[in-house]
């Protein structure tokens, strides 16, 4: 998407200011700007400190205060009520920014599940005569959260006719809703659009998703193959496209092909938690438990809040890995799984580090020198001593081998 390319080239401070203006843009543009701004806030503590102090400084331009307040609140660095108070004061202080501030207030209310308050503020904008472009994204979000997806579709259709400059993004948002609720209708609408002009990248992806939703997996995959042939795709669009293709490969029971597509996406953006999470699911589908577990842990390391969603799955995968290790130990002369060392003082976290380094059984571990152990990320001299004690205790008790020498 062109807007993403522009955002990536902007200085962080300009992206933060742009968040204050974004409610005049189409829904997808709003989402992209918030996403980039929050990522910047996480990656740049200096900017976060500037935003925290600048928010309350009397000399900070009001437009900039708006953007900073929104992003700080969305990321949880300030309380919702504190953010709402600031936005309301700006609405009173600067009438020219009142609509921007109101839209941000509605956005945060929806974030926190206070739909009734958000709905009351949105009511004037839900009527045809009250429609303004900056309210469309929040109106659509409110209607969807209320289960009124048909109302959201009608609103977006009306908005596309009313705001021609944003027609493309508004149509894409409308079709995405149809794909989720009435895929056949989405396909018919896309056919009408394609008769007028070639579909955009976004609409082509929506077409693939609609085909997949109708169980036409091969057609969905072929559509995505065509999209990915475009050499002009931005990295963001290509990564998203690869994930969509992988999803339909997986639904068609082509786990290996799905894994390959997710890996291609990961090669382009190695620190993308969503891709790591999806890759983990594909690996799990292919019964590659250890790799699935490792990729899921990588995703959580990049986005710690994921643990709230995937903790049970993480535990199940860990159990699968241990089960496979035990089975392997019983049938292969290579020896016992390193997980047995948890009974001899080794922590699960340390066992995970060994597994990540492909040290899966005790016997090869027993043959490693301290230097080799310290070459493993996260293992230092004190940790080597812990490993040595645990391995020696296990080997002495089991009498499977001579204890490794301490140094």
C-alpha positions in Angstrom: 0.0 0.0 0.0 1.4 3.4 -1.0 0.6 5.0 2.4 2.7 2.4 4.2 5.7 3.3 2.0 5.3 7.0 2.7 5.0 6.3 6.4 8.2 4.2 6.5 10.1 7.1 5.0 8.8 9.7 7.5 10.7 10.8 10.6 9.0 9.4 13.6 7.9 12.8 14.9 6.0 13.4 11.6 4.2 10.1 11.9 3.1 11.0 15.4 1.7 14.4 14.2 0.0 12.7 11.3 -2.1 10.6 13.8 -3.9 13.8 14.7 -5.0 14.4 11.1 -5.8 10.8 10.2 -9.5 10.9 10.9 -10.0 12.7 7.6 -8.6 9.6 5.8 -10.2 6.3 4.7 -10.5 3.5 7.3 -7.5 1.4 6.1 -5.3 4.5 6.1 -6.3 5.2 9.7 -5.4 1.7 10.8 -2.0 1.8 9.1 -1.1 5.1 10.7 -2.1 4.0 14.2 -0.2 0.7 13.7 3.0 2.4 12.5 2.7 5.1 15.2 2.3 2.5 18.0 5.3 0.5 16.7 7.4 3.6 16.7 6.3 4.3 20.3 7.5 0.9 21.4 10.7 0.9 19.4 11.8 4.5 20.4 11.7 5.1 24.2 13.1 8.6 23.5 10.0 9.5 21.5 7.7 8.0 24.1 9.3 10.2 26.8 8.9 13.2 24.5 5.3 12.4 23.9 4.6 11.9 27.7 6.1 15.2 28.6 5.0 17.1 25.4 1.4 16.0 26.0 1.1 18.3 29.0 3.4 21.1 27.9 1.6 24.3 27.3 3.9 25.1 24.3 3.2 21.9 22.4 1.0 22.5 19.4 -2.6 21.2 19.9 -2.5 19.0 16.8 0.6 17.3 18.0 -0.9 16.8 21.5 -3.9 15.1 19.9 -1.7 12.6 18.1 0.4 11.8 21.1 -2.5 11.4 23.4 -4.2 8.9 21.1 -1.1 6.7 20.6 -0.1 6.8 24.3 -3.6 5.8 25.3 -3.9 3.0 22.7 -0.6 1.6 23.8 -1.6 1.8 27.5 0.9 4.3 28.6 -1.8 6.6 30.0 -5.2 5.8 31.5 -8.3 6.1 29.3 -10.0 8.7 31.5 -6.9 10.8 31.5 -6.8 10.7 27.7 -10.5 11.5 27.4 -10.1 14.5 29.7 -7.2 15.8 27.5 -9.2 15.3 24.3 -12.3 17.0 25.6 -10.2 20.0 26.8 -8.8 20.3 23.3 -12.3 20.1 21.8 -13.3 23.1 23.9 -10.0 25.0 23.4 -9.8 24.6 19.6 -13.1 24.3 17.8 -11.2 23.7 14.5 -9.9 20.5 16.0 -13.1 19.4 17.7 -14.1 16.8 15.1 -10.6 15.2 15.1 -10.6 15.1 18.9 -14.2 13.7 19.0 -13.3 10.9 16.6 -10.2 10.0 18.7 -12.4 9.9 21.8 -14.9 7.6 20.1 -12.0 5.4 18.9 -10.7 5.0 22.5 -14.2 4.4 23.9 -14.7 1.5 21.4 -11.2 0.2 22.3 -12.3 -0.1 26.0 -15.7 -1.6 25.3 -17.7 1.5 26.2 -19.9 1.1 23.1 -22.9 2.9 24.5 -21.0 6.1 25.1 -19.3 5.8 21.6 -22.7 5.1 20.0 -24.3 8.2 21.5 -21.4 10.4 20.1 -21.7 8.7 16.7 -25.5 8.9 16.4 -25.5 12.2 14.3 -23.0 10.7 11.8 -25.0 7.5 11.2 -27.7 9.4 9.3 -27.1 10.1 5.6 -27.4 13.9 6.1 -24.9 13.8 8.9 -22.2 11.8 7.2 -18.7 13.2 7.3 -15.6 11.3 6.0 -13.7 11.5 9.3 -16.5 9.6 11.1 -16.8 6.7 8.7 -14.2 4.4 10.2 -15.6 4.6 13.7 -19.2 4.4 12.5 -18.4 1.1 10.6 -16.5 -0.2 13.6 -19.4 0.6 16.0 -21.9 -1.1 13.7 -19.8 -4.2 13.3 -19.3 -4.5 17.0 -23.1 -4.2 17.5 -23.5 -7.1 15.0 -25.1 -4.8 12.4 -22.8 -5.7 9.5 -25.5 -5.0 6.9 -25.7 -1.4 8.3 -21.9 -1.2 8.0 -22.0 -2.3 4.4 -24.7 0.2 3.5 -22.8 3.0 5.2 -19.6 2.2 3.3 -21.5 2.0 0.0 -23.0 5.4 0.7 -19.6 6.8 1.7 -17.9 5.5 -1.4 -20.4 7.4 -3.5 -20.1 10.5 -1.3 -16.3 10.7 -1.0 -14.9 9.8 -4.5 -11.3 10.4 -3.4 -11.5 7.6 -0.9 -13.8 5.3 -3.0 -11.2 2.6 -3.4 -10.4 2.1 0.3 -14.1 2.4 1.2 -15.0 -0.3 -1.3 -12.3 -2.6 0.0 -13.5 -2.1 3.5 -17.1 -2.9 2.4 -16.1 -6.0 0.5 -14.0 -7.3 3.4 -17.2 -7.2 5.6 -19.1 -9.1 2.9 -16.4 -11.7 2.6 -16.9 -12.4 6.3 -20.7 -12.6 6.2 -21.9 -13.1 2.6 -19.0 -14.3 0.4 -21.2 -15.1 -2.6 -22.5 -11.5 -2.6 -18.9 -10.2 -2.3 -17.9 -12.2 -5.4 -20.8 -10.9 -7.5 -19.9 -7.3 -6.5 -16.2 -7.9 -7.4 -17.2 -9.3 -10.8 -19.1 -6.0 -11.4 -16.1 -4.0 -10.4 -13.7 -6.1 -12.5 -15.9 -5.6 -15.6 -15.3 -1.8 -15.1 -11.5 -2.0 -14.5 -8.8 -4.4 -13.3 -9.0 -5.0 -9.6 -6.6 -3.4 -7.3 -4.2 -5.4 -5.1 -6.5 -5.0 -2.1 -9.6 -6.1 -4.1 -7.8 -9.0 -5.6 -6.9 -10.2 -2.1 -10.5 -9.8 -1.1 -11.5 -11.9 -4.1 -9.2 -14.7 -3.0 -10.6 -14.6 0.5 -14.2 -14.7 -0.9 -13.3 -17.7 -3.1 -11.7 -19.4 -0.1 -14.7 -18.7 2.1 -16.9 -20.5 -0.6 -14.5 -23.5 -0.3 -13.0 -22.8 -3.7 -9.5 -23.1 -2.3 -7.6 -23.8 -5.5 -9.2 -20.7 -7.1 -8.2 -18.6 -4.1 -4.6 -19.9 -4.2 -4.4 -19.2 -8.0 -5.7 -15.6 -7.4 -3.0 -15.0 -4.9 -0.4 -16.5 -7.2 -1.4 -13.8 -9.8 -1.3 -11.0 -7.2 2.2 -12.1 -6.0 3.6 -12.0 -9.6 3.4 -8.2 -9.4 7.0 -6.9 -9.1 5.7 -3.5 -7.9 4.2 -4.8 -4.7 5.4 -3.1 -1.6 7.0 -5.3 1.1 4.0 -4.8 3.3 1.6 -5.9 0.5 3.7 -8.9 -0.4 4.0 -10.1 3.2 0.2 -9.8 3.6 -0.4 -11.6 0.2 1.9 -14.4 1.2 0.1 -14.9 4.4 -3.3 -15.0 2.6 -2.0 -17.6 0.1 -0.6 -19.6 3.0 -4.0 -19.5 4.8 -5.8 -21.1 1.8 -3.0 -23.6 1.3 -3.5 -24.7 4.9 -7.3 -24.9 4.5 -6.7 -27.1 1.4 -4.6 -29.4 3.5 -1.4 -28.3 1.8 0.6 -27.8 5.0 4.1 -27.8 3.3 3.0 -25.2 0.8 1.6 -23.0 3.6 4.8 -23.3 5.6 6.8 -22.3 2.5 4.6 -19.2 2.0 4.8 -18.2 5.6 8.6 -18.6 5.5 8.9 -16.4 2.5 6.9 -13.8 4.3 9.2 -14.1 7.3 12.3 -13.7 5.1 10.9 -10.3 4.1 9.9 -9.2 7.6 11.8 -11.4 10.2 10.3 -9.7 13.2 6.6 -9.9 12.3 4.8 -11.6 15.2 1.6 -12.3 13.1 3.6 -14.3 10.5 5.5 -16.2 13.3 2.1 -17.1 14.9 0.6 -18.3 11.6 3.8 -20.2 10.7 3.6 -21.9 14.1 0.0 -23.0 13.4 1.0 -24.5 10.0 3.9 -26.4 11.6 1.6 -27.7 14.2 -0.8 -28.8 11.5 2.1 -30.7 9.9 2.9 -32.3 13.3 6.3 -30.6 13.5 5.8 -29.9 17.2 9.3 -28.7 18.2 9.4 -26.1 15.4 5.8 -25.0 16.0 6.7 -24.5 19.7 9.8 -22.5 18.9 8.1 -20.2 16.4 5.3 -19.6 18.9 7.8 -18.6 21.5 9.5 -16.3 19.0 6.1 -14.6 18.3 5.4 -14.1 22.0 8.9 -12.6 22.5 8.1 -10.0 19.9 4.6 -9.3 21.1 4.3 -10.3 24.8 0.6 -9.6 25.0 0.0 -12.6 22.7 0.5 -14.9 25.7 -3.0 -14.0 26.8 -4.4 -15.6 23.6 -2.0 -18.5 23.1 -0.9 -19.6 26.6 -3.0 -22.9 26.5 -1.7 -23.7 23.0 1.9 -23.0 24.1 1.5 -25.5 27.0 0.0 -28.1 24.7 2.8 -27.8 22.2 5.3 -28.0 25.1 3.7 -31.2 26.2 3.8 -32.5 22.6 7.5 -31.7 22.4 8.2 -33.6 25.6 6.1 -36.5 24.4 8.0 -36.8 21.2 11.3 -36.5 23.1 10.3 -39.3 25.4 9.2 -41.5 22.5 12.4 -40.9 20.7 14.4 -41.6 23.8 12.7 -45.0 24.1 13.3 -46.0 20.5 16.6 -44.4 19.5 20.0 -45.2 21.1 20.8 -41.5 21.1 19.5 -41.2 24.6 17.1 -39.4 26.9 15.4 -36.0 26.2 16.9 -33.0 27.8 13.5 -32.3 29.4 14.3 -35.0 32.0 16.8 -32.7 33.4 14.0 -30.5 34.9 13.8 -33.2 37.6 17.5 -32.6 38.4 17.4 -28.8 38.9 17.3 -27.4 35.3 14.6 -24.8 34.6 12.2 -25.2 31.7 13.5 -21.9 30.3 17.0 -23.3 30.1 15.7 -26.5 28.5 14.0 -24.4 25.9 17.4 -22.7 25.1 19.0 -26.1 24.6 16.1 -27.2 22.3 16.5 -23.9 20.3 20.2 -24.8 19.8 19.1 -28.3 18.6 20.5 -30.0 21.7 17.6 -32.4 22.3 19.1 -35.3 24.2 21.2 -35.7 27.3 24.0 -37.8 25.9 25.3 -35.3 23.3 24.9 -32.6 25.9 27.1 -34.6 28.2 29.8 -34.6 25.6 29.8 -30.8 25.1 32.7 -28.7 26.5 32.0 -25.5 28.5 33.1 -23.5 25.5 30.6 -25.2 23.3 27.8 -24.6 25.8 28.7 -21.0 26.2 28.3 -20.6 22.4 24.6 -21.2 22.9 22.7 -17.8 23.2 21.8 -17.0 26.8 24.2 -19.5 28.4 27.1 -18.2 30.5 29.7 -19.7 32.9 27.2 -19.9 35.8 24.6 -21.6 33.6 27.2 -24.1 32.4 27.8 -25.1 36.0 24.1 -25.7 36.5 23.9 -27.8 33.4 27.0 -29.8 34.5 25.5 -30.5 37.9 22.1 -31.5 36.4 23.6 -33.8 33.8 26.0 -35.5 36.3 23.1 -36.0 38.7 21.0 -37.6 36.0 23.8 -39.8 34.6 24.9 -40.9 38.0 21.4 -42.0 39.0 20.6 -43.6 35.7 24.1 -45.2 35.3 23.8 -44.7 31.6 27.2 -43.1 31.1 30.2 -41.6 32.9 29.5 -38.2 34.4 30.9 -35.3 32.5 34.0 -33.7 34.1 33.7 -30.4 35.9 36.2 -27.7 35.2 
